Every structure is written in structure tokens, then in C-alpha cells.
Amino acid sequence: MSVRGPALTERGAALLEQGPGPVRVGLSVNGAKRTLDIEPRVSLLDALREHLHLTGAKKGCDQGTCGACTVWVDGRRALACLTLAVTCEGREITTVEGLSEDGGLHEMQRAFIAEDAFQCGYCTPGQIMSAVAMVHEGHAGDDDEIKEWMSGNICRCAAYPHIRAAIRAARDRM
């Protein structure tokens, strides 16, 4: 039996061989291919904010409990603060900056504005990314379901009634 283990894939073997210094990582972010030289321990959040200057995803708790850093990896919600950037190589990353098409606001972004679903705005990008994903997942049937499926996104300003109203409004137009 090898040191790496019998079930290790080529991709996994390549990750084991990288580091401890900077490594070249190819990321697809909002449809654009980007190449970074980063240490293997750099989080996706830090890669996005500090290396690619995409500041929509916020560093809230840096422990995966607030949801301010929510992005999509291959169309699924991911907490960027807990995700290593090297694990996203070859996957599609979408941030709030890449949510809209043709330069206009996404329906959920428009609903957040119309329903005044933010106060300080810090959690808003993560809230919007989770809300759009939740609607696409089919988990926005009623307020109880919305509360449950958005429970990983905290709003310290307590704008929850407005956030739910925005989700309902966007859901009905999406």
C-alpha cells in the first residue's frame, strides 16, 4: 500500500505534492479563468478578496457560522471562509459580482432593494447568494421553509422580515 492510500485520485495526488510554498492554482470565477500563485492553505474567501479583488463575499466570523462569505461552487452554496482555494481548481465559482447577467441586477438583488432587505448591508451579498440558491433548490415555499433554509445566514441588524419578503417577491418572479 502506498503512503498516499489506494483510493487517492490523480487530482488528490497533485494536491498532496503541492506546498508548503506558493503554488499555481487555476480558478474559474464568474466565468473568467484566473491563475493565482498562492499558498495551499489560502481560503477561497482570501483568494477572492485579497488576490482577485472581488470584495462582495465578506469576512464575518471566519468560522463558517455567519454566512457572509457565501458563494457558489459548481452551483452549490459554499462558505468561502472554510473552503480552500486549491480545492476549487477546475470548478466554477460564482460570487455576488457574477450573479447578474448583461450588467443588470439579478431579480433577487432588485427584490432586496425594493423590500429594503438590508440595513448595514454587510451580510447582504451572502444573503442574496443563499436566497437565489434556495429558490433554485425549491426550498422557498413559505416563511417557515425560508427561515429554515436561510438559517445559515445571520443578519446582525435583524432585517429578517424584509429579507423573507424579498425572497418571496423574487421567487414569484424567477
C-alpha positions in Angstrom: 0.0 0.0 0.0 1.3 3.4 -0.9 1.8 6.2 1.6 -1.0 8.1 -0.3 -3.6 5.4 0.0 -5.1 3.2 -2.7 -8.1 5.4 -3.5 -6.3 8.7 -4.0 -7.2 10.3 -7.3 -4.7 12.0 -9.6 -6.1 15.3 -8.6 -5.7 14.4 -4.9 -2.2 13.3 -5.5 -1.4 16.6 -7.2 -2.7 18.4 -4.2 -0.6 16.4 -1.8 2.5 17.2 -3.8 1.9 21.0 -3.6 3.3 23.3 -1.0 4.4 24.4 1.5 5.2 27.5 -0.6 3.1 29.2 -3.1 1.5 27.0 -5.8 -0.1 27.9 -9.1 -3.9 27.5 -8.9 -6.3 27.9 -11.8 -9.7 29.2 -10.8 -12.8 29.9 -12.9 -14.6 32.8 -11.2 -17.8 34.3 -12.6 -17.0 32.7 -15.9 -13.4 34.0 -16.2 -10.3 31.8 -15.9 -7.9 33.2 -13.4 -4.5 31.9 -12.3 -3.1 32.7 -8.9 0.2 31.8 -7.1 -1.0 31.2 -3.5 -0.1 29.0 -0.6 -2.2 25.8 -0.4 -3.7 26.9 2.9 -5.3 30.1 1.5 -9.1 30.1 1.8 -11.3 30.7 -1.1 -12.5 33.9 0.6 -9.0 35.3 0.9 -8.2 34.3 -2.7 -11.3 36.1 -3.9 -10.9 39.2 -1.7 -7.1 39.6 -1.5 -5.8 38.2 -4.7 -8.7 38.7 -7.2 -10.1 41.9 -5.5 -13.7 40.6 -5.6 -14.9 42.0 -2.3 -18.6 41.0 -2.4 -18.2 38.0 -0.2 -17.5 39.3 3.3 -15.3 38.0 6.1 -17.7 37.9 9.0 -16.9 35.3 11.6 -14.2 33.4 9.6 -15.5 30.3 11.2 -18.4 29.3 8.9 -21.2 30.4 11.2 -22.5 33.7 9.8 -22.8 33.0 6.0 -21.5 36.5 5.0 -18.9 34.7 2.8 -21.4 32.5 0.9 -20.6 31.9 -2.8 -21.4 29.1 -5.2 -19.0 26.3 -6.1 -20.4 24.4 -9.1 -23.8 25.9 -8.4 -24.0 24.8 -4.8 -23.7 27.1 -1.8 -20.3 27.1 -0.1 -18.8 29.0 2.8 -15.7 30.6 1.2 -14.0 31.1 4.6 -14.0 27.3 5.2 -13.1 26.3 1.6 -9.5 26.0 0.5 -8.9 27.8 -2.8 -6.8 24.9 -4.2 -9.8 22.5 -3.8 -11.8 24.7 -6.2 -9.4 24.2 -9.2 -11.4 23.0 -12.1 -14.7 24.1 -10.6 -16.9 27.1 -11.3 -17.1 29.7 -8.6 -19.8 32.3 -8.6 -19.7 35.4 -6.4 -22.3 38.1 -6.0 -20.4 40.1 -8.6 -21.1 37.4 -11.1 -24.8 36.9 -10.3 -26.2 39.4 -12.7 -26.4 38.9 -16.4 -25.9 41.6 -19.1 -24.8 44.1 -16.5 -28.2 44.4 -14.8 -29.2 43.4 -11.3 -30.4 39.9 -10.7 -34.1 39.6 -9.7 -33.1 38.8 -6.1 -30.9 41.9 -5.9 -33.8 44.1 -7.2 -36.1 42.5 -4.6 -33.7 43.2 -1.8 -33.7 46.8 -2.8 -37.4 47.1 -3.3 -38.2 45.4 0.1 -35.5 47.3 2.0 -34.0 43.9 3.0 -30.7 45.3 4.3 -29.6 47.8 6.9 -25.9 47.9 7.2 -25.5 45.7 4.1 -22.6 43.6 5.4 -24.5 40.3 5.2 -26.4 41.2 2.0 -24.1 39.5 -0.6 -24.2 36.2 1.3 -27.9 36.5 2.0 -28.5 37.1 -1.7 -26.3 34.2 -2.9 -28.1 31.8 -0.4 -31.5 33.1 -1.3 -31.0 32.6 -5.1 -29.7 29.1 -4.5 -32.5 28.3 -2.1 -35.1 29.3 -4.6 -33.4 27.2 -7.3 -33.3 24.3 -4.9 -37.0 24.6 -4.4 -36.9 25.5 -0.7 -38.8 28.8 -0.7 -42.3 27.6 -0.3 -43.4 29.5 2.8 -41.9 31.6 5.5 -41.1 28.7 7.8 -39.2 26.9 5.0 -37.4 30.2 4.1 -36.4 30.6 7.7 -35.0 27.1 7.9 -33.1 27.2 4.6 -31.7 30.7 5.3 -30.7 29.9 8.9 -27.0 29.7 8.0 -27.0 33.4 7.1 -27.1 35.8 10.0 -28.2 39.4 9.8 -27.0 41.2 12.9 -29.3 44.1 12.1 -32.3 41.7 12.2 -33.8 42.6 8.8 -35.2 39.1 8.6 -38.9 40.1 7.8 -37.7 42.2 4.9 -35.3 39.5 3.7 -38.1 37.0 3.7 -40.3 39.5 1.8 -37.6 40.0 -0.8 -37.2 36.2 -1.2 -40.9 35.8 -1.7 -41.1 38.6 -4.2 -38.1 37.4 -6.2 -39.3 33.8 -6.0 -42.6 34.7 -7.6 -40.8 36.5 -10.5 -38.0 34.0 -11.1 
